[in-house]
Amino acid sequence: MWDTDGLTGPEGEDWRVPVAELEKRQKNLSISLSNNNIKSAWINDPVDLYWLAGNRQNGGLHISAEGEVTQYVRSSLERAKFESGGNDSPHEIKTHPRMANLKDEIGDSPALQLGRMTANDASFLQSKLGGEGEDCTAILWKLRETKSSWEIDQMKECGKIQKQMFEALNSTGMDAGEGITELELAAVADSVSRSAGFGGMVRMRKWPMDCDRVVIASGSSGAIPSYFDSAIGGSGANPLASLGAGHKKIRKGEPILVDIVHVHRGYITDMTRMFSIGKPEKIWIERLEQMEEIAKEVRNSLAKGDNCSKAWEIGYSISEGMGFENHLMGMPPEQSRFLGHSIGLELDETPVVASGFDSELHVGGTMAIEPKVIFPEGAVGIEDCWYRDENGLQCLSSGSSFPSWTEW
């Protein structure tokens, strides 16, 4: 029989989600279900399972509007019990029954996460649980928009490790000079991240998106579009991994855009900085300063409670005045239409600084703000993560502690 002694963070740290966090989240979901006249919900998305139960073992979680919570686990039951708090777990954990018996076991026809499942999976669950069922996807997403102080602390720690990734990449670039490839630089940052506990996955909400967490685009690589809904594509390593760092060798004077994601205990921070070997042309520095101005105005808008659509309008209007309407967040026809995205357990949470998002960034909300401009010769941009508190927006990543442009 295996034991749980190996389920730790570095140096034996307990990396489980605190039981108090799980209790609060489960209570808030029950209240939200009641407010939406939904009797119960079945949660089987891995990210939402982790958020509610502290584990992502195979199975599902049944939660009622009255506050009854049971997790049904196929594998591994013992690991699920430990990761949910052991004897202090706030919910019951049982072996998953046969699907033919699931409805009798849970006793009702719960709302499903229809926005998180394939049509085949949704149809199969509906056939076993009786009827089409309501969709509870948006309820979970809304609850997760507001982060607890514990979650903010995880993102702050994530930002510290992310800064170490940039520092390691910077040292390597200083020593290597011309000829090092984008992928070789990315490997340096990867090594730091893995050593600090990165688990190998960057979770995304939009299907079927996946993300390379170290995007390095030097010179003309910054203009290469990709499948990814973002300003920067990059060549990527191959046609299936067609995002981020590629085999291009870095040359003197060209802008090098580095966009790094790190994940700490499931929580993500996102940051972009600029580098060059030697001094770049003055126009690139000027463009970066203009992106910093846009980022500042977007932050000011969100900090005073403007909705995200308004923040987008402000940022886009400034970019038009600068003459960047055909370069902001890409070049036609591949332009992205946002200036910031909420972030947490997933890279693409809501709300988004874009047209149509009429919600403000609430106190406790976390946002990556990332204006970038793209030209055939290269790209420049700035990005940091922020959270809103009663005093405005506070930085979760490096902010002013790491320069926006570094010359090697």
Steps between C-alpha positions, in 0.01 A plus 500: 500500500636842408502781756438873479842610623608575145211741436685815601650815359870591522673403824189317617274806490127431521371626166138398553228762471402604855177340619361843593536603135308194382226555757452861392493413128249219547277724710511777241409260221205362697373854557541584131311186399216597734495856365468359148224253599724201427463208741843347441797483265739231375857631469744293294733754339853445639566868578166553674544172689834624630346835596214336691649176631875563513571211262438407138455126526288319242126530567265779598364705788131534587405817688151608604351842565456387862875454540536122473823413317618155391788416272484175305841365401606231256872544555662568734264494799774506764685784330177700470438460874850617589506796262158616620626530857503143628284461809426874485356487147191724477316255274426130480711294259364174357584246235336592169208266424429345161355764268174306483463554876624859525159670491367274778813570704480879483119511508427773246573639155773761560604794287805417289807687380377496142742778407793280599416171328499359150159429352555125534589524868210733574254275318626193685469667842155633418386150403620361833376783722162551338413781265702782350570673831590866553843649429695614807821596314458877532422474872841342568681749278336795677592371845862445397536858373553622858816359658547445872800638686647147495466486122660844466791376712553205263507736203749728676730204556450404137613848399818468707595176325414652165744782568772240566422351159556840336820553698639163389408567139658846525829357634514243221430762235774724638754217475386344174464797269411451134424153371306352790158377390165598644445143618837487676405812694157357579662188645682711759175647629334157489769355725442760771124450487518122519740510793256725688210259454335568162289195419522514121153633412358847438123471530279682250125541493448547127490169312717374330762760596834403649788721597878508482597674821833648380435703186817653355461691174810673365488744211274382218380202709283750687290552188424131438133427582381180664185316602519667841265790580774740599710779355813287475522169322862426420619215283482225762703181490298320229161525323318323785678715762457814291520756780787666679874442483641347185831414338584854390840629611493835675677790328650824622273803526166327439220517759461181704158464659482251790158403634525254791226314688570322829261282701532465878272246672261541208501882499636693202683828445588644160774754419665652191828687472726617216867422435757564227862421426646850497293813452184471288378768264350792688155440351465171691567667834249771415237240411556319828458825693170550318386151601591582860284811475204294375551241775500776762175650371330160488608436861372842608165429336460162669619634836226762514229245420443548126368189333735303279337623178571858605863414581533347152351811336745722686801288405395457139424869457849590625655249258307656212637840595848348486431358153496135612150393392652256249769378739341475846492135612592380152474604136191455279344255455646327808443770763378399845239730654594522865751676725475285811367167623401377843725231636505243780485121473454559127678740268184629331250572775232770500447793480720616208606853406308488175182625341190333641631432851281739696616373840760683705805332645358445848702527818686169513513475122831421329597626156795474260527826306705465181496765224727402210564634149606282209695600188652283225845560653403408854279560800514688829280489806473499876304274733451457871230344718295706743235452766246755611460588867332788680790729404516423129717258300799327659766309307524120518801462271819708476369846416774761525742257668598355161581742214268521203798486260841342565801524269744209482 
